Amino acid sequence: MKNKFAKAVLALVVAFSATAFTSVEKEEKEVDVKTSKVTWKGYKVTGSHEGTVNLQKGTLTFEGDKLAGGEFVVDMASLTSTDLEGEYQGKLNGHLKSDDFFGVEAHPTSKLVFTEVKSTGKNAYEVTGDLTIKGKTHPVTFELSVYGNKATGAVKVDRTKYDIKYKSGNFFENLGDNIIYDEFDLVVDLNF
């Protein structure tokens, strides 16, 4: 009888010990929106434009030292070009914020919520997330690298999925050199 009791106690101790070591707590780390940077680059037949947009808030979720999730809100009113100056910069910024592009007055923020994170190597992840622009949400997949308290990544976005069709060759004919390509690039450098 004593032997059975001792075995039962030992089994319980082993079971509790195993669960204590296998459960990893999730930790949310707030992104420093002042030192983090999001840059964009859009392309047209005759060249390109580039600029920045600010994060309003963001968090990365970790399980132990592994990335497990994330959520970001972008302040669309901060959208600006950095390759132009003066009057031309003002015109482009105004046009990008208009309903032809991002409709910032009606849609002041955009959002990205990670839905799946897969480790692809040391410090490297394939991330799938729901990207919301102009009230429309579509999945995007991209590579993200995490080193210490920094993360970097890049994603291509098809603007037409978010009802941004201005001068798209897929929706308008005879645009010639005025075509603006559907995909634009976002590059993020995050500090947390």
N, C-alpha and C positions, 0 to 999 in steps of 0.2 A: 504494500500500500504506500509506504514511504517513497519507494522507488518511482511509482506512477506519479505521485504528487510532485516529486523533484523534477521529473521529466516534463510535466505540464508547466511548471514554473519556468524551467529553462526554455521551453518552446515559446512561452509568452515573452520572456526577456529578449530572445532572438528576434521575434516578430516585431516588437516595439523598437528595437535597435535598428532593424532594417528599414522601417518606415521613417525613423528619425533621420537617417542618412540619405534616403532617396527623395524626400520632399525638399524641393528647392523653392525658396520664397521668391516671389516676383518683386522687383524693385523698379519704380519709375524714376527716371532721371530727367529733370527739367532742362530743356535746351536753353542756352543763353542767347536770347534773340538779338541782343546788342552786338555780340561778336560773331554770330553765325551769319552766313552769307548764302543767298540764293541768286544765281545769275541765270539769265535767259538769253537765247539767241534764236532769232527767226530768220528765215531765208527767203529770198526772192530771186527771180531770174537774173537780175542785174546786181546782186550782192546780198548783203545781210544787215541786220541791226541787232544790237545787243544791249543788255542793261541789267538792272537788278529789281528785285521785289523783296519786301521785308516779311519776315515771319512775325505774326502777332503772338503766337505761343506754340509750344511744341514739347513733346515728351518722347523719350525712348524707354521701352520696358525691357528689363533684363531678367533672366532666370540664372542666377549665379553670375558667371562672366559671359553668358551667351545672350545675344540679342533675341528678343522674343516678340516685340511689337513696337508700335509707335503711332503717334497721332500729331498732326500739324495743322495749324490754321495760318493762312497767308493773308496779309493786309493788301488787298488789290489796289487801294488808293495810293500805295507807295510805289506802284509800278512806274519805272522811269527808264529811259534809254541813256546809255553812257557813251555812245559813239557819236552823238551829235551835241551841239551847244546852241545856246541862244534861241532864236525864233524857230529854227528847224526842230530842235529838241522839244520845245513847247508844243509844236504842231503834232509831232509824232506821239508824244505822251498823251495829248488830248484825244487823238484818234484811237490809240490803243485802249483808252478808258471808255470810249464811246460804245454804243450798241453794235457797231460794225465788228468790234472785237470782244472785249471782256465785259462790257455793260456794267461798269463799276458802281454806278449810282444805284442800280437795282440789286447788284450782287457784290457787296463790298468785301467779301471774303471768299477764299477758296479753301478746300480742305483735302487732306490726304490721311487715310486711316489704313494702317497695315492690317491685312487679313491673313497673311501667311508669310512666315520667315523660315527659310531653309539655309542651314550652314553649308557652304560650298568649299570650305577650307579654313585655315587659320585666319581669323579676323575678317572673313569674307562671307557674304550672305546674298542669296537671291530673295528679293522681297516682292511680294505681290500686295497691292493695296488698292483701295477704292479712292479714286481722285474725283473730286467734285469741283466743277467750274461752271459758272452761270446756272447753278441749280441742277445740272446734269451730272450723273455719277457713272463712271466707267472704270474697269480694272486696268491697272498698269503694272508692269513687271520690270524690275531694274536691279542692278548690282549695287550693293552698299558695303563699304569697308569700314570697320571700326577699330581704332587704335587708341587705347587709353581712354581719354575723355574727348575724343574727336571721331567724327564719322564723315565720310565723303561718298558721294554717289552721283549718278547722272541718269536721266530718264528722257526718252523721246515721247512727246505728246502729240497726238493727232488732233489738231484744233477743231476739225470738222465734226468730231464726235460730241463736241460741246456747243454745237450750233454757232461756230465761228467760221463762216463760209466766205467772208469778204475776199474777193479776187482769187478764189480757189479754182484751179484749172479743172477740177472734178465737177464743179457746179456751174461754171460760166464759160462760154465759148468766146473765141476771138480776143483773148486778153493779151496775146503776144508777149512782149517783154514785161507786162504788168502783173504777171502771175506771182502770187505769194504761195510758197510751198505749204502743204498742209501740216507737216511736222515741224515742231520747234523743240529746242533742247532746253532742259533745266539741269543745272549743276548745283549741288548743295555741298556746303562745307559747314558742318555743325560742330559746335562746342557745347559740352554739357558737364 
